[in-house]
């Protein structure tokens, strides 16, 4: 399923980029260019094993090969939030692409057993 | 240089331990809490480098930098102080202000994203970690 963009009205991020079925299929260039990341949310409550949300500062990464710039692990049956330098954020100059797999690090192309919900708050 | 550990006074909300690594680089700091731990906030000062650096964090006692797959990778923008605040929520809706490392907490900082990379920043970064109770 494609990502959707949900507008916000504050200065710490203007919208959420949401993927309701984050898996090993790359969601590429979700912001159509550069993005500043303020928060990452990973809902892994549908899985009894850890999942790894990988964010790429790239327009078209190859999952399992392209080195992720950010990895957030969400433990089994847990939702995980990471706030990124509140009020400033972290700039991805090229693009924001994402995928979610069962392996840490760069490698791994296996999707979680159940889809994960991923949200990235950006400006 | 080893990680220094400071205990805060009783009554400090959220946790009473601060870890400080004054030269976070490609040399892994391993099992810094001597087992499982809970990480509340990480602060990294990358103002000393004009390039992006990458903080790699492992839930493992003795990772090999450049080989062991990191559980977390946090991009550190150039010339920026970076703050990472962590939360977990279980299926009952209980929210805690930390992420759990079930085995151990280890870290290193290198110039490359992903698993690979063993080159440290031009100037080692400073890092502080607030450990939750």
gemmi code that builds the backbone of each chain (N, CA, C; Angstrom):
import gemmi

chains = {
    "A": [
        ("UNK", (0.847, -1.186, 0.000), (0.000, 0.000, 0.000), (0.880, 1.234, 0.000)),
        ("UNK", (0.494, 2.252, -0.718), (1.286, 3.476, -0.793), (1.204, 4.253, 0.517)),
        ("UNK", (2.172, 5.129, 0.714), (2.121, 5.976, 1.892), (1.112, 7.095, 1.688)),
        ("UNK", (0.642, 7.647, 2.816), (-0.229, 8.822, 2.762), (0.428, 9.940, 3.543)),
        ("UNK", (0.112, 11.178, 3.226), (0.654, 12.331, 3.921), (-0.470, 13.008, 4.688)),
        ("UNK", (-0.256, 13.248, 5.999), (-1.271, 13.838, 6.867), (-0.732, 15.167, 7.371)),
        ("UNK", (-1.366, 16.267, 6.994), (-0.855, 17.592, 7.314), (-0.908, 17.920, 8.796)),
        ("UNK", (0.072, 18.646, 9.280), (0.110, 19.139, 10.649), (0.117, 20.658, 10.615)),
        ("UNK", (-0.124, 21.269, 11.762), (-0.184, 22.721, 11.801), (0.736, 23.328, 12.823)),
        ("UNK", (1.919, 22.763, 12.993), (2.838, 23.325, 13.984), (4.243, 23.421, 13.415)),
        ("UNK", (5.124, 23.975, 14.211), (6.462, 24.286, 13.719), (7.461, 23.159, 13.956)),
        ("UNK", (7.034, 22.053, 14.491), (7.964, 20.954, 14.745), (7.740, 19.808, 13.770)),
        ("UNK", (7.208, 20.140, 12.645), (6.926, 19.148, 11.627), (5.615, 19.530, 10.981)),
        ("UNK", (5.562, 19.434, 9.697), (4.358, 19.894, 9.007), (3.437, 18.758, 8.608)),
        ("UNK", (3.923, 17.532, 8.689), (3.066, 16.412, 8.284), (3.650, 15.090, 8.770)),
        ("UNK", (2.774, 14.099, 8.814), (3.189, 12.723, 9.046), (3.248, 12.008, 7.701)),
        ("UNK", (4.270, 11.236, 7.519), (4.292, 10.282, 6.418), (4.023, 8.918, 7.032)),
        ("UNK", (2.964, 8.297, 6.600), (2.463, 7.094, 7.261), (2.439, 5.929, 6.287)),
        ("UNK", (2.953, 4.802, 6.752), (2.883, 3.569, 5.975), (2.211, 2.526, 6.852)),
        ("UNK", (0.988, 2.149, 6.498), (0.216, 1.239, 7.342), (0.614, -0.219, 7.132)),
        ("UNK", (1.401, -0.476, 6.135), (1.892, -1.849, 5.939), (3.374, -1.820, 5.584)),
        ("UNK", (4.143, -1.283, 6.503), (5.589, -1.205, 6.279), (6.170, -2.614, 6.259)),
        ("UNK", (6.870, -2.911, 5.202), (7.459, -4.238, 5.037), (8.722, -4.112, 4.193)),
        ("UNK", (9.158, -5.200, 3.617), (10.433, -5.202, 2.900), (10.365, -4.510, 1.551)),
        ("UNK", (9.167, -4.165, 1.128), (9.038, -3.413, -0.120), (9.322, -1.943, 0.152)),
        ("UNK", (10.280, -1.415, -0.552), (10.691, -0.037, -0.312), (9.578, 0.947, -0.644)),
        ("UNK", (9.365, 1.883, 0.274), (8.551, 3.061, -0.037), (9.552, 4.150, -0.382)),
        ("UNK", (9.642, 4.479, -1.647), (10.735, 5.304, -2.145), (10.346, 6.769, -2.248)),
        ("UNK", (11.251, 7.619, -1.787), (11.119, 9.073, -1.940), (9.731, 9.544, -1.507)),
        ("UNK", (9.390, 9.237, -0.267), (8.027, 9.453, 0.227), (7.671, 10.925, 0.367)),
        ("UNK", (8.678, 11.782, 0.392), (8.398, 13.221, 0.534), (8.696, 13.982, -0.763)),
        ("UNK", (8.953, 13.240, -1.806), (9.287, 13.853, -3.103), (10.438, 14.850, -2.979)),
        ("UNK", (11.507, 14.393, -2.395), (12.679, 15.249, -2.229), (13.144, 15.282, -0.783)),
        ("UNK", (13.859, 16.328, -0.448), (14.452, 16.450, 0.878), (13.386, 16.460, 1.974)),
        ("UNK", (13.776, 16.040, 3.166), (12.873, 16.047, 4.313), (13.690, 16.257, 5.571)),
        ("UNK", (13.090, 16.909, 6.544), (13.693, 16.992, 7.866), (12.856, 16.136, 8.805)),
        ("UNK", (13.502, 15.173, 9.441), (12.809, 14.186, 10.266), (12.775, 14.663, 11.720)),
        ("UNK", (11.576, 14.657, 12.302), (11.411, 15.090, 13.687), (11.064, 13.937, 14.627)),
        ("UNK", (10.401, 12.942, 14.106), (9.980, 11.830, 14.966), (9.799, 10.592, 14.109)),
        ("UNK", (10.142, 9.454, 14.675), (9.911, 8.173, 14.010), (9.104, 7.294, 14.956)),
        ("UNK", (8.047, 6.698, 14.438), (7.139, 5.845, 15.213), (7.046, 4.506, 14.513)),
        ("UNK", (7.202, 3.441, 15.272), (7.122, 2.093, 14.716), (6.185, 1.268, 15.583)),
        ("UNK", (5.086, 0.811, 15.023), (4.133, -0.030, 15.752), (4.359, -1.472, 15.340)),
        ("UNK", (5.024, -2.201, 16.237), (5.353, -3.599, 15.974), (4.517, -4.535, 16.837)),
        ("UNK", (3.361, -4.061, 17.278), (2.539, -4.886, 18.173), (1.958, -6.108, 17.459)),
        ("UNK", (2.015, -6.132, 16.151), (1.491, -7.285, 15.418), (2.472, -8.432, 15.285)),
        ("UNK", (3.659, -8.259, 15.857), (4.689, -9.279, 15.675), (5.296, -9.723, 17.004)),
        ("UNK", (5.609, -10.995, 17.092), (6.227, -11.539, 18.301), (7.741, -11.609, 18.179)),
        ("UNK", (8.265, -10.923, 17.199), (9.718, -10.787, 17.043), (10.026, -9.328, 16.725)),
        ("UNK", (11.242, -8.920, 16.933), (11.636, -7.537, 16.652), (11.555, -7.242, 15.160)),
        ("UNK", (11.232, -5.995, 14.861), (11.281, -5.506, 13.483), (12.193, -4.284, 13.434)),
        ("UNK", (12.721, -4.020, 12.253), (13.689, -2.942, 12.089), (13.215, -2.020, 10.973)),
        ("UNK", (12.874, -0.784, 11.341), (12.495, 0.211, 10.337), (13.767, 0.882, 9.849)),
        ("UNK", (13.969, 0.863, 8.542), (15.178, 1.442, 7.959), (14.812, 2.659, 7.122)),
        ("UNK", (15.480, 3.748, 7.392), (15.264, 4.987, 6.662), (16.502, 5.296, 5.837)),
        ("UNK", (16.265, 5.680, 4.598), (17.352, 5.948, 3.664), (17.285, 7.384, 3.185)),
        ("UNK", (18.401, 8.054, 3.222), (18.508, 9.388, 2.628), (18.841, 9.196, 1.154)),
        ("UNK", (17.866, 8.668, 0.455), (18.062, 8.281, -0.950), (16.698, 8.194, -1.609)),
        ("UNK", (16.677, 8.414, -2.884), (15.404, 8.408, -3.603), (14.964, 7.007, -3.998)),
        ("UNK", (15.913, 6.103, -4.173), (15.545, 4.764, -4.658), (16.519, 3.723, -4.126)),
        ("UNK", (16.497, 3.454, -2.816), (17.437, 2.471, -2.264), (17.056, 1.047, -2.663)),
        ("UNK", (18.034, 0.175, -2.612), (17.792, -1.259, -2.773), (17.821, -1.880, -1.390)),
        ("UNK", (16.685, -2.406, -0.978), (16.587, -2.948, 0.384), (17.491, -4.180, 0.505)),
        ("UNK", (18.278, -4.192, 1.552), (19.211, -5.294, 1.766), (20.604, -4.997, 1.242)),
        ("UNK", (20.713, -3.940, 0.456), (22.012, -3.593, -0.145), (22.423, -2.161, 0.197)),
        ("UNK", (21.530, -1.208, -0.033), (21.843, 0.188, 0.286), (21.951, 0.347, 1.804)),
        ("UNK", (22.978, 1.047, 2.250), (23.200, 1.245, 3.681), (22.157, 2.210, 4.251)),
        ("UNK", (21.401, 1.796, 5.253), (20.409, 2.699, 5.849), (21.101, 3.799, 6.661)),
        ("UNK", (20.528, 4.994, 6.609), (21.062, 6.113, 7.389), (20.528, 6.101, 8.815)),
        ("UNK", (19.345, 5.574, 8.977), (18.744, 5.447, 10.312), (18.103, 4.072, 10.399)),
        ("UNK", (18.319, 3.400, 11.526), (17.594, 2.164, 11.829), (16.987, 2.310, 13.217)),
        ("UNK", (15.708, 2.015, 13.305), (15.023, 1.992, 14.594), (14.503, 0.579, 14.814)),
        ("UNK", (14.973, -0.041, 15.872), (14.465, -1.373, 16.224), (13.226, -1.223, 17.092)),
        ("UNK", (12.211, -1.985, 16.776), (11.055, -2.054, 17.667), (10.936, -3.489, 18.139)),
        ("UNK", (10.975, -3.670, 19.465), (10.978, -5.018, 20.004), (9.643, -5.725, 19.764)),
        ("UNK", (9.623, -6.996, 20.047), (8.410, -7.792, 19.849), (7.240, -7.182, 20.594)),
        ("UNK", (6.123, -7.021, 19.886), (4.849, -6.593, 20.487), (4.929, -5.218, 21.124)),
        ("UNK", (5.781, -4.353, 20.594), (6.027, -3.036, 21.196), (5.892, -1.947, 20.128)),
        ("UNK", (5.403, -0.770, 20.574), (5.475, 0.438, 19.751), (6.685, 1.250, 20.225)),
        ("UNK", (7.449, 1.769, 19.288), (8.652, 2.520, 19.627), (8.593, 3.899, 18.990)),
        ("UNK", (8.922, 4.910, 19.782), (8.995, 6.280, 19.267), (10.394, 6.831, 19.538)),
        ("UNK", (10.906, 7.548, 18.560), (12.168, 8.257, 18.749), (11.962, 9.695, 18.291)),
        ("UNK", (12.177, 10.615, 19.206), (12.094, 12.037, 18.893), (13.497, 12.508, 18.514)),
        ("UNK", (13.591, 13.153, 17.354), (14.891, 13.494, 16.778), (15.180, 14.983, 16.944)),
        ("UNK", (16.012, 15.301, 17.912), (16.424, 16.680, 18.163), (15.220, 17.632, 18.094)),
        ("UNK", (14.379, 17.577, 19.125), (13.138, 18.366, 19.125), (13.372, 19.837, 18.779)),
        ("UNK", (12.548, 20.325, 17.873), (12.628, 21.721, 17.457), (13.572, 21.982, 16.308)),
        ("UNK", (14.382, 20.984, 15.981), (15.365, 21.154, 14.900), (15.249, 20.045, 13.858)),
        ("UNK", (15.251, 18.801, 14.327), (15.117, 17.673, 13.414), (16.424, 17.286, 12.750)),
        ("UNK", (16.318, 16.268, 11.894), (17.489, 15.749, 11.193), (17.223, 15.763, 9.701)),
        ("UNK", (18.052, 16.470, 8.977), (17.801, 16.684, 7.553), (18.235, 15.485, 6.721)),
        ("UNK", (17.353, 15.061, 5.834), (17.688, 14.134, 4.751), (17.686, 14.976, 3.483)),
        ("UNK", (18.847, 15.210, 2.920), (18.975, 16.176, 1.835), (18.494, 15.647, 0.493)),
        ("UNK", (18.494, 14.329, 0.339), (18.192, 13.762, -0.982), (16.740, 13.302, -1.088)),
        ("UNK", (16.340, 12.467, -0.171), (14.990, 11.926, -0.196), (14.774, 11.090, 1.038)),
        ("UNK", (13.544, 10.713, 1.300), (13.227, 9.869, 2.450), (12.545, 8.608, 1.932)),
        ("UNK", (13.262, 7.519, 2.031), (12.715, 6.226, 1.637), (12.752, 5.311, 2.849)),
        ("UNK", (11.885, 4.313, 2.882), (11.828, 3.468, 4.070), (11.405, 2.053, 3.719)),
        ("UNK", (11.774, 1.141, 4.620), (11.328, -0.244, 4.543), (11.433, -0.835, 5.935)),
        ("UNK", (10.756, -1.954, 6.160), (10.796, -2.600, 7.465), (11.048, -4.085, 7.262)),
        ("UNK", (12.063, -4.590, 7.936), (12.448, -5.993, 7.778), (12.766, -6.603, 9.137)),
        ("UNK", (13.107, -7.880, 9.113), (13.328, -8.610, 10.358), (14.790, -8.610, 10.799)),
        ("UNK", (15.658, -8.035, 9.993), (17.091, -8.080, 10.290), (17.641, -6.700, 10.585)),
        ("UNK", (18.587, -6.646, 11.504), (19.296, -5.407, 11.807), (20.312, -5.105, 10.704)),
        ("UNK", (20.931, -3.938, 10.782), (22.004, -3.600, 9.864), (21.535, -3.382, 8.434)),
        ("UNK", (22.480, -3.463, 7.528), (22.173, -3.210, 6.120), (21.417, -4.359, 5.480)),
        ("UNK", (21.822, -5.564, 5.779), (21.251, -6.725, 5.103), (19.828, -7.003, 5.576)),
        ("UNK", (19.186, -7.926, 4.876), (17.849, -8.334, 5.275), (16.797, -7.872, 4.294)),
        ("UNK", (16.063, -8.813, 3.775), (14.997, -8.503, 2.825), (13.706, -9.237, 3.197)),
        ("UNK", (13.658, -9.756, 4.419), (12.474, -10.493, 4.855), (11.534, -9.575, 5.614)),
        ("UNK", (10.293, -9.542, 5.197), (9.288, -8.701, 5.858), (8.911, -9.282, 7.216)),
        ("UNK", (8.454, -8.432, 8.122), (7.855, -8.943, 9.359), (6.669, -9.856, 9.026)),
        ("UNK", (6.375, -10.770, 9.937), (5.257, -11.703, 9.703), (3.966, -10.933, 9.464)),
        ("UNK", (3.701, -9.960, 10.323), (2.564, -9.056, 10.125), (3.107, -7.678, 9.786)),
        ("UNK", (2.360, -6.959, 8.981), (2.812, -5.627, 8.600), (2.970, -4.734, 9.826)),
        ("UNK", (3.897, -3.841, 9.734), (4.198, -2.873, 10.791), (3.644, -1.518, 10.352)),
        ("UNK", (3.188, -0.723, 11.318), (2.784, 0.649, 11.018), (3.977, 1.566, 11.290)),
        ("UNK", (4.344, 2.346, 10.307), (5.460, 3.286, 10.462), (4.968, 4.693, 10.183)),
        ("UNK", (5.348, 5.612, 11.037), (5.032, 7.022, 10.807), (6.303, 7.830, 11.006)),
        ("UNK", (6.523, 8.773, 10.124), (7.664, 9.673, 10.238), (7.128, 11.096, 10.165)),
        ("UNK", (7.392, 11.856, 11.214), (6.947, 13.258, 11.237), (8.038, 14.111, 10.612)),
        ("UNK", (7.676, 14.863, 9.586), (8.684, 15.590, 8.818), (8.257, 17.034, 8.573)),
        ("UNK", (9.221, 17.809, 8.166), (8.940, 19.155, 7.658), (9.813, 19.368, 6.438)),
    ],
    "B": [
        ("UNK", (39.292, 6.403, 25.341), (39.002, 6.701, 26.745), (37.732, 5.976, 27.141)),
        ("UNK", (37.712, 5.481, 28.314), (36.562, 4.713, 28.769), (35.359, 5.612, 29.014)),
        ("UNK", (34.236, 4.968, 29.074), (33.001, 5.675, 29.387), (32.974, 5.962, 30.884)),
        ("UNK", (32.622, 7.188, 31.233), (32.477, 7.528, 32.643), (31.008, 7.435, 33.033)),
        ("UNK", (30.786, 7.092, 34.266), (29.428, 6.849, 34.760), (29.197, 7.721, 35.976)),
        ("UNK", (28.136, 8.523, 35.932), (27.826, 9.428, 37.033), (26.460, 9.086, 37.593)),
        ("UNK", (26.396, 8.965, 38.884), (25.114, 8.713, 39.533), (24.497, 10.035, 39.947)),
        ("UNK", (23.239, 10.203, 39.641), (22.516, 11.414, 40.003), (21.856, 11.225, 41.365)),
        ("UNK", (21.498, 12.327, 42.009), (20.868, 12.207, 43.323), (19.547, 11.457, 43.265)),
        ("UNK", (19.220, 10.778, 44.331), (17.924, 10.120, 44.444), (16.814, 11.152, 44.252)),
        ("UNK", (15.821, 10.767, 43.499), (14.698, 11.677, 43.287), (14.674, 12.274, 41.916)),
        ("UNK", (15.767, 12.114, 41.166), (15.769, 12.610, 39.786), (14.816, 11.738, 38.973)),
        ("UNK", (13.877, 12.380, 38.334), (12.852, 11.642, 37.616), (13.434, 10.884, 36.441)),
        ("UNK", (12.995, 9.669, 36.265), (13.308, 8.910, 35.063), (14.563, 8.072, 35.121)),
        ("UNK", (15.509, 8.441, 35.939), (16.724, 7.651, 35.982), (17.803, 8.359, 36.769)),
        ("UNK", (18.802, 7.601, 37.213), (19.820, 8.208, 38.068), (21.231, 7.949, 37.564)),
        ("UNK", (21.361, 7.611, 36.292), (22.700, 7.338, 35.774), (22.914, 8.080, 34.457)),
        ("UNK", (24.044, 8.774, 34.365), (24.470, 9.414, 33.131), (25.783, 8.776, 32.688)),
        ("UNK", (25.817, 8.319, 31.443), (27.059, 7.820, 30.869), (27.633, 8.909, 29.970)),
        ("UNK", (28.950, 9.061, 29.981), (29.607, 10.052, 29.127), (30.787, 9.418, 28.422)),
        ("UNK", (30.769, 9.553, 27.106), (31.881, 9.084, 26.281), (32.484, 10.317, 25.617)),
        ("UNK", (33.649, 10.721, 26.051), (34.262, 11.968, 25.581), (34.923, 11.834, 24.228)),
        ("UNK", (35.111, 10.622, 23.762), (35.711, 10.434, 22.430), (35.049, 9.257, 21.730)),
        ("UNK", (33.820, 9.462, 21.368), (33.062, 8.422, 20.671), (33.584, 8.314, 19.247)),
        ("UNK", (34.094, 7.143, 18.912), (34.701, 6.950, 17.593), (34.530, 5.507, 17.143)),
        ("UNK", (35.430, 5.052, 16.263), (35.272, 3.717, 15.678), (35.610, 2.589, 16.644)),
        ("UNK", (36.193, 2.927, 17.779), (36.458, 1.904, 18.791), (35.192, 1.683, 19.610)),
        ("UNK", (34.685, 0.470, 19.576), (33.423, 0.198, 20.266), (33.573, 0.358, 21.777)),
        ("UNK", (32.575, 0.965, 22.359), (32.419, 0.945, 23.815), (31.441, -0.179, 24.090)),
        ("UNK", (31.900, -1.196, 24.767), (31.122, -2.428, 24.850), (30.552, -2.662, 26.241)),
        ("UNK", (29.328, -3.152, 26.233), (28.635, -3.572, 27.459), (28.821, -2.531, 28.563)),
        ("UNK", (28.441, -1.314, 28.244), (28.773, -0.184, 29.116), (28.026, -0.204, 30.439)),
        ("UNK", (26.935, -0.957, 30.516), (26.193, -1.044, 31.778), (26.325, -2.424, 32.433)),
        ("UNK", (27.148, -3.287, 31.843), (27.320, -4.610, 32.427), (26.065, -5.461, 32.364)),
        ("UNK", (25.407, -5.430, 31.227), (24.213, -6.253, 31.035), (23.056, -5.446, 30.499)),
        ("UNK", (21.854, -5.941, 30.715), (20.650, -5.285, 30.195), (20.506, -3.876, 30.762)),
        ("UNK", (19.863, -3.016, 29.957), (19.684, -1.645, 30.423), (18.553, -0.967, 29.650)),
        ("UNK", (18.222, 0.241, 30.090), (17.128, 1.005, 29.481), (17.656, 2.393, 29.134)),
        ("UNK", (17.527, 2.760, 27.860), (18.058, 4.035, 27.392), (16.927, 5.041, 27.238)),
        ("UNK", (17.071, 6.151, 27.921), (16.056, 7.204, 27.926), (16.362, 8.281, 26.874)),
        ("UNK", (17.544, 8.863, 26.948), (17.931, 9.957, 26.048), (19.403, 9.782, 25.661)),
        ("UNK", (19.690, 10.063, 24.404), (21.078, 10.125, 23.939), (21.318, 11.519, 23.373)),
        ("UNK", (22.413, 12.128, 23.784), (22.828, 13.426, 23.249), (24.216, 13.243, 22.639)),
        ("UNK", (24.376, 13.685, 21.401), (25.671, 13.585, 20.725), (26.031, 14.953, 20.166)),
        ("UNK", (27.239, 15.389, 20.459), (27.720, 16.679, 19.961), (28.590, 16.448, 18.734)),
        ("UNK", (27.989, 16.686, 17.565), (28.745, 16.541, 16.308), (29.107, 17.906, 15.726)),
        ("UNK", (29.109, 18.926, 16.566), (29.474, 20.257, 16.066), (30.946, 20.322, 15.673)),
        ("UNK", (31.709, 19.335, 16.079), (33.144, 19.332, 15.775), (33.449, 18.777, 14.393)),
        ("UNK", (32.430, 18.292, 13.694), (32.660, 17.712, 12.366), (31.763, 18.378, 11.319)),
        ("UNK", (32.329, 18.630, 10.174), (31.593, 19.250, 9.076), (30.969, 18.206, 8.160)),
        ("UNK", (30.945, 16.966, 8.621), (30.365, 15.882, 7.827), (29.360, 15.111, 8.676)),
        ("UNK", (28.471, 14.417, 8.008), (27.524, 13.526, 8.693), (28.298, 12.367, 9.299)),
        ("UNK", (27.951, 12.016, 10.528), (28.508, 10.820, 11.163), (27.351, 9.894, 11.535)),
        ("UNK", (27.690, 8.667, 11.913), (26.659, 7.677, 12.210), (26.967, 7.000, 13.544)),
        ("UNK", (26.022, 7.103, 14.455), (26.151, 6.400, 15.731), (25.510, 5.023, 15.579)),
        ("UNK", (26.282, 3.997, 15.805), (25.788, 2.612, 15.713), (25.624, 2.082, 17.136)),
        ("UNK", (24.488, 1.471, 17.385), (24.191, 0.979, 18.724), (23.797, -0.488, 18.617)),
        ("UNK", (24.358, -1.286, 19.498), (24.101, -2.728, 19.484), (23.510, -3.185, 20.811)),
        ("UNK", (22.572, -4.109, 20.705), (22.082, -4.831, 21.887), (22.906, -6.107, 21.982)),
        ("UNK", (24.172, -5.919, 22.273), (25.140, -7.016, 22.258), (26.334, -6.622, 23.113)),
        ("UNK", (27.011, -7.624, 23.655), (28.118, -7.351, 24.584), (29.432, -7.022, 23.875)),
        ("UNK", (29.667, -7.655, 22.729), (30.971, -7.456, 22.103), (30.872, -7.366, 20.594)),
        ("UNK", (30.173, -6.369, 20.068), (30.034, -6.287, 18.609), (31.360, -5.988, 17.926)),
        ("UNK", (31.468, -6.428, 16.692), (32.609, -6.065, 15.857), (32.164, -4.933, 14.943)),
        ("UNK", (32.780, -3.782, 15.127), (32.403, -2.603, 14.339), (32.695, -2.875, 12.866)),
        ("UNK", (31.708, -2.605, 12.036), (31.859, -2.846, 10.608), (31.340, -4.193, 10.168)),
        ("UNK", (31.057, -5.069, 11.140), (30.611, -6.428, 10.804), (29.287, -6.785, 11.483)),
        ("UNK", (29.208, -6.571, 12.777), (27.978, -6.892, 13.504), (26.885, -5.894, 13.128)),
        ("UNK", (25.724, -6.399, 12.774), (24.615, -5.542, 12.338), (24.093, -4.721, 13.517)),
        ("UNK", (24.090, -3.403, 13.401), (23.595, -2.562, 14.503), (22.071, -2.654, 14.629)),
        ("UNK", (21.598, -2.622, 15.869), (20.152, -2.616, 16.124), (19.569, -1.232, 15.894)),
        ("UNK", (20.370, -0.224, 16.159), (19.978, 1.150, 15.882), (21.123, 1.837, 15.129)),
        ("UNK", (20.757, 2.639, 14.153), (21.708, 3.564, 13.541), (21.074, 4.940, 13.599)),
        ("UNK", (21.809, 5.894, 14.129), (21.314, 7.256, 14.257), (22.230, 8.178, 13.468)),
        ("UNK", (21.660, 8.791, 12.458), (22.436, 9.737, 11.654), (22.672, 11.011, 12.456)),
        ("UNK", (23.895, 11.489, 12.407), (24.259, 12.716, 13.120), (24.564, 13.784, 12.084)),
        ("UNK", (23.647, 14.725, 11.859), (23.917, 15.766, 10.866), (25.197, 16.531, 11.179)),
        ("UNK", (25.812, 17.045, 10.135), (27.058, 17.791, 10.295), (26.856, 19.007, 11.181)),
        ("UNK", (27.825, 19.259, 12.030), (27.883, 20.499, 12.829), (26.637, 20.707, 13.679)),
        ("UNK", (26.076, 19.619, 14.203), (24.822, 19.720, 14.955), (24.918, 18.943, 16.268)),
        ("UNK", (24.324, 19.503, 17.308), (24.088, 18.731, 18.530), (22.803, 17.942, 18.320)),
        ("UNK", (22.858, 16.647, 18.555), (21.732, 15.765, 18.259), (21.176, 15.187, 19.550)),
        ("UNK", (19.860, 15.197, 19.644), (19.178, 14.679, 20.830), (18.186, 13.614, 20.374)),
        ("UNK", (18.241, 12.467, 21.012), (17.315, 11.378, 20.687), (16.593, 10.977, 21.969)),
        ("UNK", (15.292, 11.109, 21.949), (14.472, 10.734, 23.095), (13.672, 9.493, 22.714)),
        ("UNK", (13.686, 8.495, 23.582), (13.095, 7.199, 23.243), (11.881, 6.898, 24.111)),
        ("UNK", (10.915, 6.220, 23.492), (9.739, 5.739, 24.217), (9.361, 4.362, 23.689)),
        ("UNK", (8.795, 3.564, 24.573), (8.170, 2.309, 24.164), (6.771, 2.243, 24.765)),
        ("UNK", (5.876, 1.595, 24.031), (4.502, 1.409, 24.489), (4.128, -0.042, 24.260)),
        ("UNK", (3.593, -0.680, 25.295), (3.214, -2.083, 25.112), (1.769, -2.196, 24.647)),
        ("UNK", (1.315, -3.418, 24.499), (-0.014, -3.645, 23.920), (-1.141, -3.215, 24.839)),
        ("UNK", (-0.833, -2.946, 26.112), (-1.871, -2.469, 27.033), (-1.954, -0.949, 27.046)),
        ("UNK", (-1.064, -0.291, 26.316), (-1.056, 1.162, 26.278), (-0.133, 1.799, 27.295)),
        ("UNK", (0.598, 0.990, 28.030), (1.551, 1.527, 28.998), (2.769, 2.086, 28.269)),
        ("UNK", (3.075, 3.360, 28.526), (4.195, 4.024, 27.859), (5.338, 4.202, 28.854)),
        ("UNK", (6.527, 3.845, 28.436), (7.717, 4.084, 29.248), (8.682, 4.939, 28.429)),
        ("UNK", (9.440, 5.778, 29.103), (10.317, 6.723, 28.410), (11.716, 6.149, 28.259)),
        ("UNK", (11.768, 5.006, 27.622), (13.067, 4.395, 27.320), (12.864, 3.275, 26.317)),
        ("UNK", (13.971, 2.828, 25.731), (13.979, 1.570, 24.978), (14.864, 0.588, 25.729)),
        ("UNK", (14.430, -0.662, 25.715), (15.124, -1.698, 26.477), (16.178, -2.391, 25.630)),
        ("UNK", (17.353, -2.560, 26.220), (18.403, -3.383, 25.628), (18.507, -4.635, 26.499)),
        ("UNK", (18.043, -5.757, 25.956), (17.889, -6.963, 26.762), (19.215, -7.643, 27.072)),
        ("UNK", (20.202, -7.470, 26.195), (21.484, -8.158, 26.401), (22.534, -7.210, 26.961)),
        ("UNK", (22.781, -6.115, 26.261), (23.812, -5.170, 26.683), (23.738, -3.949, 25.778)),
        ("UNK", (24.391, -2.892, 26.209), (24.443, -1.649, 25.419), (25.885, -1.403, 24.989)),
        ("UNK", (26.075, -1.371, 23.671), (27.401, -1.079, 23.110), (27.231, -0.068, 21.988)),
        ("UNK", (28.259, 0.718, 21.717), (28.141, 1.704, 20.634), (29.487, 2.044, 20.022)),
        ("UNK", (29.419, 2.660, 18.838), (30.592, 3.228, 18.164), (30.086, 4.286, 17.200)),
        ("UNK", (30.984, 5.143, 16.713), (30.603, 6.193, 15.774), (31.570, 6.168, 14.599)),
        ("UNK", (31.007, 6.088, 13.399), (31.827, 6.018, 12.194), (31.261, 6.940, 11.114)),
        ("UNK", (31.974, 6.989, 10.010), (31.596, 7.910, 8.936), (30.628, 7.296, 7.931)),
        ("UNK", (30.380, 5.992, 8.047), (29.562, 5.297, 7.052), (28.235, 4.854, 7.628)),
        ("UNK", (27.204, 4.900, 6.804), (25.894, 4.381, 7.171), (25.904, 2.856, 7.093)),
        ("UNK", (24.816, 2.233, 7.517), (24.677, 0.789, 7.396), (25.585, 0.024, 8.340)),
        ("UNK", (25.744, -1.255, 8.047), (26.563, -2.118, 8.913), (28.052, -1.842, 8.734)),
        ("UNK", (28.459, -1.636, 7.503), (29.885, -1.495, 7.212), (30.428, -0.155, 7.711)),
        ("UNK", (31.744, -0.047, 7.662), (32.388, 1.212, 8.047), (33.139, 1.079, 9.349)),
        ("UNK", (34.429, 1.351, 9.269), (35.265, 1.274, 10.457), (36.113, 2.530, 10.625)),
        ("UNK", (35.783, 3.561, 9.850), (36.534, 4.815, 9.939), (35.833, 5.760, 10.899)),
        ("UNK", (36.556, 6.216, 11.869), (35.983, 7.133, 12.843), (35.854, 8.542, 12.292)),
        ("UNK", (35.072, 9.382, 12.978), (34.948, 10.786, 12.569), (36.319, 11.473, 12.572)),
        ("UNK", (36.431, 12.523, 11.798), (37.682, 13.289, 11.784), (38.046, 13.708, 13.209)),
        ("UNK", (37.058, 14.210, 13.909), (37.215, 14.511, 15.334), (36.197, 13.682, 16.103)),
        ("UNK", (36.647, 12.973, 17.116), (35.727, 12.145, 17.902), (34.617, 13.014, 18.492)),
        ("UNK", (33.409, 12.472, 18.525), (32.281, 13.221, 19.055), (32.124, 12.932, 20.546)),
        ("UNK", (31.450, 13.829, 21.222), (31.120, 13.626, 22.638), (29.688, 13.137, 22.733)),
        ("UNK", (29.446, 12.272, 23.699), (28.133, 11.622, 23.797), (27.761, 11.434, 25.257)),
        ("UNK", (26.474, 11.641, 25.526), (25.927, 11.420, 26.859), (24.697, 10.513, 26.723)),
        ("UNK", (24.534, 9.611, 27.648), (23.369, 8.721, 27.622), (22.720, 8.726, 29.003)),
        ("UNK", (21.434, 9.039, 29.019), (20.677, 8.989, 30.271), (20.042, 7.601, 30.366)),
        ("UNK", (20.420, 6.876, 31.384), (19.913, 5.516, 31.590), (18.719, 5.581, 32.540)),
        ("UNK", (17.633, 4.948, 32.135), (16.436, 4.933, 32.985), (16.581, 3.884, 34.089)),
        ("UNK", (15.861, 4.069, 35.161), (15.873, 3.093, 36.257), (15.196, 1.812, 35.814)),
    ],
}
model = gemmi.Model(1)
for chain_id, residues in chains.items():
    chain = gemmi.Chain(chain_id)
    for i, (resn, *xyz) in enumerate(residues, 1):
        res = gemmi.Residue()
        res.name, res.seqid = resn, gemmi.SeqId(i, " ")
        for name, pos in zip(("N", "CA", "C"), xyz):
            atom = gemmi.Atom()
            atom.name, atom.element = name, gemmi.Element(name[0])
            atom.pos, atom.b_iso = gemmi.Position(*pos), 0.0
            res.add_atom(atom)
        chain.add_residue(res)
    model.add_chain(chain)
structure = gemmi.Structure()
structure.add_model(model)
structure.setup_entities()
